[in-house]
Amino acid sequence: MSHDIYVCGTPYEKRLRAGEMSVLDLAPIAAKVGAQGVEYRTVYWRDVDTELPAVVQQLADLGLKATYASFATLYGAGTEEREGLLRDIQHARMLGSPLLRVFRGGGGDDTGAREALAAARAAGVRLALENFVKSPGNRLADVLGTVEELDSPALGVNVDVGNYVKNGQDPVTAIAVLAPWTVYCHFKDVREGTDGPVATYPGNGFVDLAAVLAALHPDVPFGFEYPGEGDPEAAIRAGVEYVRGHE
């Protein structure tokens, strides 16, 4: 078995935000580098009603798969944010994504979270709770406590290796603890930057990624969510080569 790899828009963040690229540019890149799919994100749509059906057709034409990432939170969201999360769940369903990345957020009761989980289960989508890089919700205890508290088959975990490292926690320990719920992994390295640790492509940092790979179940798909380091395609290819060379 080998990990499916999904190209995220993060290496092309500035270009996507500036309108120099669109979501329709991502799938051809994924196909070119030998990835299995694309991680689409809510923030990259410019006209979701037009682009999403076009992306679905493009994926079918290229034989690729999709995952989807929201910046919505399970807790502490107002009415508009809750409606946005429900909309994101439906967009994940339309993309054929088995998961939707979400964050924990802070405060409030669990009414909104349970409503979202019910909608996700009905849509055949699993919410993948990520350890955010900042509080609230950035610690292993936060993620574990949330999945245990909500106790839903529609709730899984996205292990973000870089976020655990930048928060001073061991990603291998997190992987072991969260293994029963892990459905996705943002697989990346971390290097020292001028203002502290920053995410980078696998093999370009100080993280013991061999131990991370050994700890993860081989069926867990990887999202390559890291900066382009000046040459996005080369950074993605380096990640693909690292994973395939160490599986």
Residue pairs with C-beta under 8 A, 6 or more apart in sequence:
1 218
1 219
2 218
2 243
2 244
2 247
3 185
3 187
3 216
3 218
3 219
3 220
3 221
3 222
3 243
3 247
4 36
4 37
4 65
4 221
4 222
5 34
5 35
5 36
5 37
5 221
5 222
5 224
5 239
5 240
5 243
6 30
6 35
6 36
6 37
6 38
6 39
6 65
6 66
6 67
6 221
6 222
6 223
6 224
7 26
7 29
7 30
7 33
7 35
7 37
7 38
7 39
7 224
7 236
8 38
8 39
8 41
8 69
8 223
8 224
8 225
9 16
9 23
9 26
9 39
9 40
9 41
9 44
10 224
10 225
10 226
10 227
10 228
11 224
11 226
11 227
11 228
11 229
11 232
11 233
11 235
11 236
12 21
12 25
12 26
12 228
12 232
13 227
13 228
14 20
15 21
16 22
16 23
16 44
19 46
22 44
22 46
22 51
23 40
23 44
23 45
23 46
23 51
23 55
24 51
24 54
24 55
24 58
26 38
26 40
27 38
27 55
27 58
27 59
27 62
27 64
28 62
29 233
29 236
30 36
30 37
30 38
30 62
30 64
31 62
31 63
31 64
32 233
33 233
33 236
33 237
33 240
34 240
35 64
35 224
35 236
35 240
36 64
36 65
36 221
37 59
37 64
37 65
37 66
37 67
37 221
38 59
38 64
38 65
38 66
38 67
39 66
39 67
39 68
39 69
39 101
39 223
39 224
39 225
40 55
40 66
40 67
40 68
40 69
40 95
40 97
41 68
41 69
41 70
41 71
42 68
42 69
42 70
42 71
42 72
42 88
42 91
43 71
45 51
45 52
48 91
52 91
52 94
52 95
53 94
55 66
55 95
56 94
56 95
56 96
59 65
59 66
59 95
59 96
65 96
65 97
66 95
66 96
66 97
67 97
67 98
67 99
67 101
67 184
67 221
67 223
68 88
68 91
68 92
68 95
68 97
68 99
68 100
68 101
69 100
69 101
69 223
70 84
70 85
70 88
70 100
70 101
70 102
71 103
72 81
72 84
72 85
72 88
72 102
72 103
73 81
73 85
73 102
73 103
73 104
73 105
73 106
73 137
74 102
74 103
74 104
74 105
74 110
74 112
74 113
74 116
74 127
74 129
74 146
74 150
75 104
75 105
75 106
75 107
75 108
75 110
75 112
75 113
76 105
76 106
76 107
76 108
76 136
77 85
77 105
77 108
77 112
82 112
82 115
82 116
85 102
85 112
85 116
86 115
86 116
86 119
88 100
89 100
89 116
89 119
89 120
89 123
89 125
89 127
90 119
90 123
92 99
92 100
92 123
92 125
93 123
93 124
93 125
97 125
98 124
98 125
98 126
98 183
99 125
99 126
99 127
99 128
99 156
99 158
99 183
99 184
100 120
100 125
100 126
100 127
100 128
101 128
101 130
101 158
101 184
102 116
102 127
102 128
102 129
102 130
103 129
103 130
103 132
103 137
104 129
104 132
104 136
104 137
104 142
104 143
104 146
105 136
105 137
106 135
106 136
106 137
107 136
110 149
110 150
113 150
114 150
114 152
116 127
117 127
117 150
117 152
117 154
117 155
118 154
120 126
120 127
120 154
120 155
121 152
121 153
121 154
125 154
126 153
126 154
126 155
126 156
126 183
127 154
127 155
127 156
128 156
128 157
128 158
128 183
128 184
129 143
129 146
129 147
129 155
129 156
129 157
129 158
129 181
130 143
130 157
130 158
130 159
130 160
130 163
130 186
131 137
131 138
131 139
131 140
131 142
131 143
131 159
131 160
131 163
131 164
131 167
131 174
132 138
132 163
133 160
133 162
133 163
133 166
133 167
136 142
137 143
137 146
138 163
138 167
139 167
139 169
140 164
140 169
140 173
140 174
140 177
140 178
143 157
143 174
143 178
144 177
144 178
146 155
147 155
147 156
147 157
147 178
147 181
155 181
156 181
156 182
156 183
156 184
157 178
157 181
157 182
157 183
157 184
158 182
158 183
158 184
158 185
158 186
158 223
159 171
159 174
159 175
159 178
159 182
159 184
159 185
159 186
159 216
159 220
160 185
160 186
160 188
160 225
161 171
161 185
161 186
161 187
161 188
161 189
161 190
161 207
161 209
161 212
162 186
162 188
162 189
162 190
162 199
162 207
162 225
162 226
163 186
164 170
164 171
164 174
165 171
165 190
165 197
165 207
166 190
166 196
166 197
166 199
171 207
171 212
172 208
172 211
172 212
172 215
175 182
175 212
175 215
175 216
176 215
179 217
182 216
182 217
182 220
183 220
184 220
184 221
184 222
184 223
185 216
185 220
185 221
185 222
185 223
186 222
186 223
186 224
186 225
187 202
187 209
187 212
187 222
187 223
187 224
187 239
187 243
188 199
188 200
188 201
188 202
188 224
188 225
188 226
188 239
189 199
189 200
189 201
189 202
189 203
189 204
189 205
189 206
189 207
189 209
189 226
190 197
190 198
190 199
190 200
190 205
190 206
190 207
191 197
191 198
191 200
191 204
191 205
191 206
192 198
192 206
198 227
199 225
199 226
199 227
200 226
200 227
200 229
200 235
201 224
201 226
201 229
201 235
201 236
201 238
201 239
201 242
202 209
202 238
202 239
202 242
202 243
203 209
203 238
203 239
203 242
204 229
204 238
209 242
209 246
210 246
213 243
213 246
213 247
218 247
222 243
224 236
224 239
226 235
226 239
227 235
228 235
229 235
